[in-house]
Amino acid sequence: MLTYHEFIELRNHLVNNEISLELAKAHCWNTLEEGKRSWHTKDWKDRRSEIIKDKCEICGSNETLTLQHLSHPKKYSEYTKDVTSAHAKDYIDTNPDLDKFEFKAHILKNYKYVPAPLCPKCKSRNPNKRTRKSPQYLCTECRYEFDETVYKSVDELILTFYENEEATEVRDKCFVSKKWKNKHNLKNIRYWLQREQAKNKDSETIEKEAFLLYLNDNIKYLSFEDTITACKKCASYFDLYNMELCPKCKENYKSIQFSTCIQCLPEDKRKAALSKIEFGNDMRDMHRELGID
């Protein structure tokens, strides 16, 4: 497991092109030991002792103190996703046009077309299908009755899309991915194709940017930059329940999104909050009794 200074050294080597990306990744991840965390290392413990204060910065207690991080590193895959999205946006902005024949070939290769049924008279979508009446279908737009729906071909949809990508008939998610089985409309398909093109074009740059962000995030975490000294109780409430001590009464814990705890709210707001909590508890009890919990 790399130490704080080793992370900085690795980042600098990568920035200065003194090490390849693949070697940098291997050096970073091959040193990880299963079950071992950064706070188990001697480097962490030595630097922690220089930074930790003598009392909890939240409640003032001096029992079982710890350094509480207010932010944590993201996964490398999350950075890869974010950086790829940014590159895709730039690529699409500079290459907005996509060859129609390439687009069609991509669709036919990667998607199954499940056309939306249309009224043969007015071409409105999804006519009402009846089980006991004949003719079987009723168009809710023009009230025409018929037995067989009509469909637009892939070519017709693509042509319409290239003429007006906001047209109603191209909004339907009638293309099912052969790989992932999820549904897309033509605009979705175009985005993911262009995103893949951007990724293929800038794959090495994307991976390097993402890995540098990952390294910087870990360096920030190991530097104790975004930390406070907290007692075990305050740290647990923050980590497990996203709660902190109420700054007004200094007694009750509250969700970090609220300014005070319920007890410190004005009377009318406190009653409303308690009423909501009671209602929620009653609903949970009822669900439990009905077996739908």
Secondary structure, DSSP 4 states (H G I P E B T S, - for coil): ---HHHHHHHHHHHHTTSS-HHHHHHHHHTT--TT--GGGSHHHHHHHHHH--SS-TTT---SSEEEEESS-PPPHHHHHHHHHHHHHHHHHHH-----HHHHHHHHHHHEEE-PPPB-TTT--BSPEE-SSSSSSEE-TTT--EES--B---HHHHHHHHHH-TT-GGG-S--EEETTT--EE-HHHHHHHHHHHHHHHHTHHHHHHHHHHHHHHHHHHHHTTTTEEEEEHHHHHHHHHH-EEE-TTTSSSEEETTSSS-GGGS-HHHHHHHHHHHHHHHHHHHHHHHHT--
